[in-house]
Amino acid sequence: MRRLSISLLLVFCLFNLLLGQHGEWTPEVSMKVKNVNGTAISPDGKYMAYVVRTPLMKGEKSEYNSQIWVAAKDGSFNEQYTRGAKSSTSPSFSPDGKQIAFLSSRGGKNQVWLMRVFGGEPEQISKAEAGVSSFQWSPDGSTIAYTMRDPQTAEEKKAKKEKTDVILVDKNFKYNHLYTVKLKKDEEGNRVSQRLTEGNFTVNSFDWSPDGSRIAFDHQEDTNINTGFMNTDISIVPADSGRMVTIVDQPGADRSPKFSPDGKSIAFVSHGGQPEPIGLGDLFVVEASGVKMRQLMETPNRSANLIDWTPDGKNLIITENVGTNSHVISIPAKGRKATVITSGDLNFSGDRPALITKSSSGTFRSVVFDKSMENMAYSYQNLNTPAEIYTSSVNNFESEQISHVNDALDLPALAKTELISWKSKDGLLIEGLLTYPANYEKGKRYPVILQIHGGPGGVFSQDYNGRPGIYMAEYFAQKGYAIIKPNPRGSTGYGKEFRYANFKDWGFGDFDDVTTGVDKVIEMGIGDVDKQFVMGWSYGGYLTSFVVTKTNRFKAASMGAGLPNLVSMVTTTDIQDYLVGHMGGEFFDDYKGYEKHSAIYQIKNVETPTQVIHGANDLRVPFTQGQEFYRALKRLGVDTEMVVYPRTPHGPREPKFLMDVSDRILTWFEAHME
């Protein structure tokens, strides 16, 4: 009897082990995959800090908690550095490498805190009344510069208390301004803080000069996100206060200033002297005096994320999307020969920079370098591997894993995902990621989901396919669906011409791009011609609404945060110039054009059962956009439902809501399978 019990126990344990390794993907399982980002590296390259974000979903909690970890490059330790109910983020090593500053709201407002690298009690450094937005060490480590939004005045506090706090739109802005705080206490035991900027503008990113005497920053005239897209300039202010001098003042966005190692020049990312609402980020260098400005060579995607100069001042380091991957690239300050640092050679010629040779697939984010720029640390993931922190030498790139946050997770086997390509109806080459159904059998036909990304300047990258998100890809695959995720014209990662290719063409060329992607999956013998579904968020929701007005081929659709009415959208969104840029002009000058590209004006064509999902507090795509489509479908007698997430802006921010979306969509699709 005892032997039988032991045998049964062994069978039970083996069953559980197999279930853990080969169990099913669910939204709950995907939520176990943690986000690992926020990388920092010590000046000597020996230590790395990073941020781990964990969802808290027990009982009444539905929030994220982020904490900082610190690891040694030689593997001698890898420990959680901060703890507590309040999150800690944005780690930054001091110039001597002995301390780490970070942001935390553990004392109420978000403040700069300081702790020794090898532990101890954290000490609050800043006492910013409205909280710290961002910060940066001075080169000598004696001072920290930070930005803070203007606090409420005594009158405003009184009005709020007495319930007379009327909002005046586009007036009384709360600007973000620059401050410094000395680490050394004065004779009375206080740390002295000083305000550096003042006026009717808001500070965005900033950078210390190498000698610590000046700070360069980009700024805009108000706090509206639309202004940040369209018109920012660059100025310099003395680090001990003084007159602000503007050195880049031209139409369009000029941002992300970085001093050269000798302090004589400033690199920045720019529209190039005219507003580019669709999106452009070329590299420029200007003398710190503001006298001379020149453009550097064009990057593959012309959408650079500037990291820093190399110590010799000969190159600039950027990250950029290239096709479905992202890479770290060295751009010469003078000359035309760029180098890919992250293991690969790019084809920089032509208008399709997605062609890569000898390159590893995946995405590199949160990239940082030590003082010598001989070593780098970064967050990396690919289709089959969750995000972790890695390090590598710069001259001989070879990733060495540092963090092991997701290694211990006993996750189910992933479905197969591969990069495929096809030609749209006009011959344009389109790429996309195809996820096969779990346990795929060759020759068997499966229902296929067309998933459309946002933007339109978004992109489906080769990120880990089991990660949590609005759409849990592995969950749909587990339920027997093939998922095609195309990058239609307008997507980033394929160069400026491709990104601008849907100018004044929303709902037409992009419609062909995504539907021919479904045709491709059917031609491959995978997709069922009678069982097709479509879903998308934001611009993906827009195109979903347009798809169901143009074809009845899909059994059901799910429109997430979609914008079916471009006329009402452009007058209510907080990024109105982005839409106007794509449409080629104002709606009051071209009603027919806006109506042509708006699904609501073709609503009588819809027969497809369409689910509508929206966040109640969405300012990017206002809630009324989803409501318009839902009410119209109801009045037409089309099968529909509307799901509204309270407290939610442009996409779920609470983990319980994030986990809820895919299951609701799946239930909708399966109810309309036959």
ABEGO torsion letter per residue (X at the ends): XAAAAAAAAAAAAAAAAAAAAABBBBAAAAAABBBBBGBBBBAAGABBBBBBBBBBABEABBBBBBBBBBBBAAGABBBBABBEABBBBGBBBBAAGABBBBBBAAAGBBBBBBBBAAEEBBBBABBBAAEBABBBBBAAGABBBBBBBBBBBAAAAAAAAAGABBBBBGBGBBBBBBBBBBABBBAAGBBBBBBABBEBBBBBBBBBBAAGABBBBBBBABABAAAAAABBBBBBBBAAEEBBBBABBBBEBBBGBBBBAAGABBBBBBAGGBBBAAEBBBBBBBBAAGABBBBBBBBAAGBBBBABBBAAGABBBBBBBBEABBBBBBBBABEABBBBABGEBBBABEABAABBBGBBBEBBBGBBBBAAGABBBBBBBBAABBBBBBBBBAABBBBBBABAAAAABBBBBBBBBBBBBBBBAAGBBBBBBBBBBBGBBBGBBBBBBBBBBBOAABBBBBBBAABBBABBAAAAAAAGBBBBBBBBBGBBGAEAAAAAAABGABGBAAAAAAAAAAAAAAAAGABBAABBBBBBBEAAAAAAAAAAAABAABABBBBBGBBABAAAAAAABABAAAAAAAAGEBAAABAAAAAAABAAAAAAABABBBBBBBBAABAABBAAAAAAAAAAAAAAGBBBBBBBBBGBBBEBABAAAAAAAAAAAAAAAAAAAX
